[in-house]
Amino acid sequence: MTTVAQQQRANTGGKAKGQSNDKKTEKVFIRPNVRAWRMIDNYTLADTIAVDTLTNGHQINNKIWKENVMNVTLGNLGSPYLSMLYLTKRRTEGNILYNTLQAYLEQPEDLVFFNTKTPYTNLTYNMGFPKRRSEEYVHVFFTQNVNKRLNVGAKYQLSTSIGRYEQSRADHTTVRFFSSYDGDYYKYNMSLSYTRNEIQENSGIVNDDYVLYPDSGDYQYDKPDDIPVKMTDQKNRLSTYQALYAHQMDLAHIERFNPADSSVSEIPVATAFHQIHLMKNHREFKIDKLQPYLQKNKDFFPAILNDSTHTVDSTRYFSMTNLFQLKLNEEFNSKMKFGLRAFIGNDFRRYYYPNQTVRKPDVKNPDKMVVHYSLHDTIQVCTFFGGQIFKNMGEHFKWNAGAKLYIQGYRRGDFTINGQIAGMFPIGKKEATIWAKATINQRSPEIYENMYMSNHFKWDKQLESEHTLDIRGGVKIEDMNLDLTVFAATEDNKVYFDKYGHPAQKTEKGDAVKVFGAYLYKHFSIIGFNCIARLTYQHTSDMSAEPLPEFALYTSNFYENLFFNVLTLQIGFDWRYNTKYYAPQYIPAIMQFCDQDNTRKVGNYHYLDPFVNLQLKRARIYVKYEHINSMWSKNHDYFHTIGYPANPGFFKFGVSWNFYD
């Protein structure tokens, strides 16, 4: 494999031809050049991505709305969320308790690596008002090449949002160190990270009518934070450590003559890969004083299983994945024009979660009984192997097909089979990329889907394996800024969380969940006026197991112009909308979005965010008023899900500055 860094090696500079060694000689200028990539296909192929320096979309400061047109969320920056677009849904393997925080917990496939000619630094600061309910975001990023081959870097992120409603604060901190090396025969990508999340959980406002009908009877509240919430003493705290080291070595080279320029180059015959990924995380759900809530509403919690005075549900998780791969490189195989890859790996996972508590006499006061907490200790190990045949080289036609099979352990019998094909075809005078992809998957339930215990939830099930068939295809015409995708999926034995917060499964004949739809992206532009539109249509056969809005729309509408050849100005507004649907309800004790049992639909509401974007050389600045129409709209049904209204009007600004020295 030829990595991006190898294909586009940075020049660190040096003396120009004929330059003297005179100390007065001026330093040669090196043009800034930063290249970035993610590793795909199990870290065997570098996929080039753009460095975030664009003016378009800079005003969207919440990562979940950058990634998805439609989400179910608690409304506050940094709060748990779930994509409501089938195309962008994904699950966290191993620990489902982290499924609702994916944007704040980078997985190996999310990591970005760099190669630079000059040191690259980015400083970003975002602020939201009013100050007493403010939100702040700080991002500090630095990377540089030590030499042509070795790159190092670090990232620090801090996000703090108090929230417009009481007890909804969310704090996130991420620290990451990374490095990559691109040698002639040996390469690596490495990452070390720590993430801490703390979320105050209010379980929603006491009555949705307080927002829906603000002028009715006793529902008049001067400020959103005056509206009563169900809980004021409830938190989720999570911490995660991750380490990744993925390296590769070319096993042999052959010389190949290039008649175009009469040059001779070395081609790697095969490459061996090894990847190890370690993850350790700890989650704690805590309520300091339970009695006041039990006295007000005995039905608020479904059960008290361990302690009626307070709740301390602690779960710990450790995983280690080792993966070995051997690839016959496509460049070497000049006759067959394709490459081959085989792999074998092992997953080790260890879970600690609450066990039944025991009451014992206090050591210092034998007459007093105290609660002693203990944890289940469960280990799951499995082994898998697979392979892939692929054609990634060439400008007009690419394809791949692969399979993965678990042969030992708790996931024995699970498998994934996938294939993808893409080609360049003329459509009129334009060139279009037409592609198709299919995936067949069998997945055993995760441990917390089968068994779990805490102070308020307990289940012990024997769920069957899920079976999924997912087919997607589309056309992309870059000259027209057009991207169209159609999709269809069938999910047998679908696992979901029911209205009680317990795992459930669609196992009856004819209960298969069917989803189909289409996604359209189009950028319209005429004499400075722009409209970036993203439209999704999706239909689900089961709103309990797979709740989805039928239509979701996002448009960014703005006028853009360049002043004095250095200042780019954008002025316009963002518009979001989705149709009504039964959005899943949120249960803090298990951090899951669950079936709401057709209690109330949300949606059919418009969100308008006017903004101004400025880009002056390397600095980007935005000013916007988020959800401005809440100030005059007679429709107050701005809920992402029942109990959780969106933030009303919110003024925000931010600045992002890039440095290349």
N, C-alpha and C positions, 0 to 999 in steps of 0.2 A: 504493500500500500504506500502511496505517496501522500503524505499529509499536506494540509494547506500550508503549514510553515515551510515544508520542503519545496512545494511548488512555487512559493512566493517568499523566498528567503530575504530577510532584511539586510540592508547594507549599512553597517555601522559607521561608515565614512572613513576618512583617512586623508593623506596628502594628495592633492591634485597633481596631475602630471606636470613636471617642470617646476613644481613649487619648491621654494628654498626652505631652509630650516631657520630662517631669520625669525627671531622672537616677535618682531613687529608684524609678521605676516598675519592677516586676518584669518579667523577660523572658518573652515569651509561650512557653508550652510547645508544642513540635512533636512530635506522636506519631511514633515511629519507624516508617518504612515503607520496606522494601527490596523492589524488584521485579527479577526476573531473567528472562532469556530466552536461547534459542539461536536461531540463524538457520538456516532450512531452505529447501528448494527453491532451491538455489544462492544463498543469502543474499538472497532476495527476500521472505521471510516470517518474522516473528518468532513463535517458539513459546514461550509462557510456561511456565516451570518453577518448581517450589517451591524456595525457599531452604532449605538443609539446617539446620533447627533442630529436627527431630523427635527424640523419645526413642527411638522404635522403630528398631532396627537400629544404634544408636550403638555397640554393643559390637563390631561387625564392623569391625576396624581395617585389614583388608587389602582394597584396592580391588577386586581381581579376584573376591573372594567376594561383594562387594556387587553386582557387575554380573552374575555368573553363578552358577547353582546348582552347576555342575560344571565343573572345569578339570583339565587335565593340567598339572602344574607340578613344579618340582624340590623343592618343599616349604618353601623359605625365603621370607620376605617380600622382595619385590623381584626374585625370580628369574624367568627366562623361563617363560612359560605359554602355553596355548592353550585357548580355550573348547571344551568337549566337548558343548555344546548347539548343535544345528544352527541354532536360531533366532537365536542371538546371535553366530554366527561372522561375522567380516569380515576382509578382507585390507587391508594397507597398499599403496596404489597406488604403483608406481614402484620401490620398494626392498623386496624381500621379506625382507631380512635383519632388518628391524624388525618383522616380523609377530608375533614372540613377546614384544614389549614394548609393546604398544599402550596398555595402561593407564598407562604412564609417559611416553607421547609423545602429547600432545594434537594432534589433527587439527582443521582448521577447523570441522568439524561438531560438535566437542566443546566449543568455546569458549563461555563464558557471559559475557554482558554485563549491566550493572546500571543502574538508576535509583533514586536514594535521596532521601528527604527530609532525612535526617541522615547524617553520616558513619557508615559501617559497618565495623567491625573484627572479625575472628575470629582467636583464638589457640587452637591445638590442640597438645596434647602427648600422645604415647602412649609407653609404656615396657613392655618385656617382660623377664622374668627367667628363668634366673639371670644375674647381672650379667656374668660372664665370657663368656657366650654371648648377650648382650642384643640387643634391637632397640629402636631409637628412631625416632620420627617427629615432626617439627616442621613446623607449618603456620602461616604468618603471612599474613593477607589484609586488605587495606584498600581501600575504595572510597568516593568521595563525589562529589556533584554540585558543580561550580563555580558553576553557575546552574541554572535549570530545564531547560536543554537539554543541557549539557555534563557528561559524567561521566568521571572518571579513576580508575584503580585500579592496584594491584600485588599480586602473589602471590609468596611464597617457600615452597618445600617442600624438606625434607631428610629422607631416609629412609636409615637405616643399620641393617643386620641382619647380625650376625656369623655366625649360623647354628649349629644344634646339632651339625652334622656338620662335619668338618674341611674347610677350603678351600671354603666355600660362602657367603662374605660377599657382600652386594649393597649398593651405595651408589647412591642416586639424588638428584640435585639439579635443581630447576626454578626458574627466575626468569622471571616474566612481567609485562609492563606492558600495560595495555589502556585503551581509551577509546571512548566513543560520543558522538555528537552527534545531536540530534533537532530539526532546524529545521523551519520551515513548508514549505520547498521543498527543502531539502538535508539529508541524513542520512549518517552514516558509522558504521562499526564497525572498530576498529583493534586489532591485537595484535602485540606483539613478545615473543619468548620464547627462552630458552636452556635446554637440558636436557643433563645429563651423567649417564651411567650407567657404572658399573664393577662387573663381576661376576667373582668368582673361580670358575673352573670346575673341579670335581673329577672330572668324568666319571662320577660315581656311586661307590657303595661297591664294594669288590672282590668281595664275594659277598653276595647277598641273604639267604643262610642265616644270616648273622651277626645279622640282625634277626628273620627268620622263626623260627629255633630258637635263642634266646639261651642256653639251658641245655644245649646239646648239645656234647659234646667240647670242642674248643679255641675254641668260639665265645663264651665268656663274657667280656664287656667291661663294665667298671664304669660307663662313661659313653658316650653316643653319639659324642662326639668322640674316643674311643679306637678306634672302628671304622676300619680302614684304608680309604682311598679310592684310586682309580686314579691320580689326578694331584694334585700339590701345587704345581705351578708353571705355571699356565695361567690366562689372563685374557681377558675381552672388555671392551673400552673403547669407548664410543660417545659422541659429542657431536653435538648438533643445534641449529641456529639456524633460527628461523622468523619470517617477517614477513607480516602480512596487512593489507590495506587494502581494505575493501569500502564503496563509497559509492553514493549514488543521488540523483537529482534529478527532481522532478515537472516535467513539460513544459508542462502547461496545467491550468487549473482552470475549473470551471463552478459557478455558484450554483444551489443546490437548496433549495426551500422545504419545510419540515417541518410539515405541518398539525397534528401532535400538540401542538406547543408554539409554533407560529407563528414559528419561528426560520428563519433562512437560513444555510446552511453552504456552504463551498467544497469541492468534490469534485475530486480530481485525475483528469484524463482518462487520462494515461499517465505512466509513470515509466521513466527510463533508469537502468541499473545498470552499474557497472564494478567488477571484483574482480581484485586481483593478489595472488598467494600465492607467496612465495619460501621455499625450504627448502635448507639446506646441512647435510650431516652427514658425519661421519667415523667409521669403525669400524676398530678394530685388534684382531686376535686374536694373542696373544703367548704363546710358550713360551720361556723364557730358555735352558733347557738340555734338549735333546732326547735326548742320548746315554744318560743313565741309564734312561730309559723304553724306548729301543730295545733296550738290553741285557737288560732284564728281560722284555720282551715285544715281539718283532719284528713281531707281527701287530696291535699296538695301533692303529697308524695304517695306513690303507689304502695310502698311498703317501708317498714323500718325493720331491717333484718339484723343489725348488729348493735347499734347504739342510738338511743332516743334523745341523747343530750347534744351530740354534735356529729358531724360527718367528716371523716378523713379517708377517702378512697384513694389508695395509692396503687399505681400500676407501673411496672418496670419492664423494659424490653431490650434485649440484646440480639443482634443478628450479625452473622459473618457469612459472606458469599465469596467463594473462590471459583474462578472460571478460567479454564485453559482452552486455548483455541489454536488451530493450525489452518492457515489459508494459503492456497495455491493462487498466486497473484494473476490477475487478468492480463497485466502487461506482458508477462512471460509467455502466456498461452496464445501465440500469434495465429495459430491455425484454427483453434476451436472458438476463439473470441469470447471466452467467458472465464470466470473464476469460480473456485470452490472453497468452502469453509466448513470445518467440522469443529465441534466444541463439546466439552464435558465440564460439569460444574457441580457444586455442592452448596446447599443452604443449611445453615445452622441457626436456629432461633430458640431463644429462651424467654419465657414469659413469667412474670410475677404479678399476681392479681389477688384481691382480698379473699380471705378464707373466713369461715365462721369464727366469730370472736368467742372468747372464753372469759367468764367473770371469775376472778380469783381474789382472795383477801389481800389487801394492801400490806406491803412489807412493814411499813412504819405504823400502820393502824389496822390491825387484824380484824377489827369489827367492821371495817369499811370494805366493800367489794368494788374492785376496779376492773375496767375492761382491758383485756390483753389482745392486741391485734396480731394476726399472723397472715402469711401470704401463701397462695398456691405457687408451686415451683414446677413449671412444665417445660420440657424440652422437645422440640420437633426438628428432625433432620430429614433431608431428602436429597436425592441425587438425580441429575438430569443430563441428557445429552441431546445433540441435534446437529443440524447442518444447514447449509445454504448454497445455492447455485445462483450466480449473479452476473450481470453485465452492467457495470457502472460507467464505463468509458464510452466515448462517442457523443456526438452532438445531437443525433436524430432519434436514437432508439436505445432505451434502457429497460432492464427488467430484473427481477429477482424472485426467488421462491425458496421457502425454508420451512423447517419444522423443528419443534422442541418437544421432547417426551420425558416425563418424570418416571424413573424406573425403580425407585426405592424410597421408602419413607412415607410420611403422612400424605403426600400428594401423588402417590403411586397411581399411574394410569392417567393423570392429567396430561394434556397436550395442547399445543398451538400449531396450527398450519396456516401459513400465509403466503400470498403471492401478490406481486405488483408489476405493472407494465406501464410504460410511458413512451410516447413518441411525438415527434414534431411533424405537423401536417399543415399544408397551406389552406387557409380559409379566405378566399378572395385574394387580396394583396397582403394579407397578414399571415404570420406564422403562429400557430396555436400548439400548445402542449395538451394532448389528450391522454388521460391516464385512467387506470382502473386498479382497484385493490380489493382483495377478499381475505377474510380471516375466519377460521374455524377454531373455537376455543372450548376446552373443557376445564373447569376450575373447581377444585374442592373448596368448601367453605373455610374461611379463616377461623382460628381458634375462638375469637370473641363472637363469632356468629354461631358457633356451636355451644359454647359454655362461657359463663361469666357470672361473677358475683360481686356485689358492692353493698353499701348500706341500704340502697333503695331499689336495686334491680338484681334479679337472679334468674338464670335460665340454664337448662341442660338439654340440648337437642341433638339429634342425629340428622342433620340436613343432608340432602343429596347434592351431587355435583351439578353445577350450572353448565348449560350448553348454549353457546352463542354462535350465530352465523351473522357476520357483518360484511356487507358489500357496499363499496363506495366507488364513485367515478366522477370525472369532471373534465372541464376544459379551461385552460388559462391562456389568455391572449395579452401579453405584456404591453404591446403597442396600443392596446385599447384600455389598459388598466381594468381588465375584466377577469373575474374568477367565478366559475359556476361549479358547484358540487351537488350531486344527488346521492342519496344513501338509503339503505333499507337494512333492517336487522331483525332477527328473531332470537328471543331469549327463552329457553326452556329451563324450568326449575329455578326461576328468578328468585334470588334472595333479597329481601328488603326489610325495613323496620316498620312494624305495624303501629296502630294508633296508641298502643300501650308502651311503646318503646322496646318491644321484644322482637327478635328476628322472626321472620315468617317466610314462607316459600310457596310459590305457585307450582304445585305438583300435579294437580288434577288434569285429566285429559282435556285438551282444548284451552288450557290456561296459559299457553305460551304468550309472552308479551311481544307484540309486533310494533316496530317503529319504522316510519319512513318519512322522507322529507327532502328538502333542497336548501342550499345556501348560496346566496349571490352577493358578490362584492363588485362594486363599480365606482370608479372615480371619474366624475364629470368635471370638466374644466373649460371655461370659455372667458376670454379677455379678463382674466384675474379672478373670476368668480368660480368657486369650487364647491363640489358636493361629494363627500365620501360616504357611500351608502353601503350598509351591511344588512341584508334581509334574510331571515331564516323562517322557513315553514317546516313544521314537524307535526306528525300525527302519532299518538300513542294509543294502543288498544286497551291500556290499563292505567288509569290515573292514580291508583293506589300504589302499585309497584314501580311505575315509571312515570311520575308526574312531569308534564312538560307543557308550557304554553304553546298554543298552535302557531302564533306569529310572534316574532321578536324583531324589532327594527332599531337600528342606530344610524343616524346620519350626523356628519360634521359638515356644517355649512359656513363658508367664510370667504371673504375677499382677501386676496394676497397681492402684495406689491413690494418692489425693491426700491429703496430710497438711498441715494448717494452711493450706490454700488456696494454698500456694506450692511445696510439695515433692512432686514426682511420683516414685514408687518403682516399679521393675519388678524382679522377682526370678524367675528361671527358667533355662531351658537351651535351647541350639540343638542341633539334631540334623541331621547330614548322612549320606547313604547313596547308594551307586550299585551297580548290579549289576556282576558281573565282565565284563571285556572286554579285548581286546588293545590296551592303551593304547600310543600311539606312543612310540618311544624318542627320546631327545634326543642330538643330535650337536653339541658346542660349537663346532667349527671352522666350521660354517656356520649356527649358531644356529637350527636347524630341528628340528621333531619329525617323525620318519620312521617308516615301517613297521617293526615289530619282528619280522615274519616268524613270527608265532604262537609266539614263544618262551615266554611265560608270561602268563597273565591276571592282572589286578589288580582289586581291588574286593571287593564283598560284605563291606564293613567299615563299622562304625558309628563316627562321630565325635561325641562329646558335649562341649559347652562350657557349663558352668554360668556364670551371670553375674548381676550386679546393676547396674542402671542407675538413676542419680539425676539429676533435673533440678530445679534450684533457680533459679527465674526464668530468667536468661540463661545459666546455667552447666550443662553436662551432664558427668556423671562416670560412668565404668563401671569395674567390676572383674570379671575373669573368669579362669577356669582353662581354657585351651584344650586339647582332647584329653585330658580327665581320665581317660577310661576306659583309656588306655594303661597306667595304673598297676596295673590288676587284670585286664584282658582276657587270656584265654589265646590269643586269636587275635592274632598279631603281623603280619598281612599288611596293614599300613597303608602301602602304597606307592601313589603317584600314577602312577608308571610304573616299569619295571624299573630297578634301580640307585638309585632316589631315594625313600627312605622319607619319610613325613611327619614333622614334628617331634613328638617325644613330649611329654608333659605340659608346659605352658608357662603361667606366671602372667603376666597382663597387666593394666595399668590405663591409663586415659587421661582427659583433661579437655579440654573444648572450651568456650570462653567468647566470647560475642558482646557487643560494645560498640556503642552507637548515639550516641556523642557524641565 
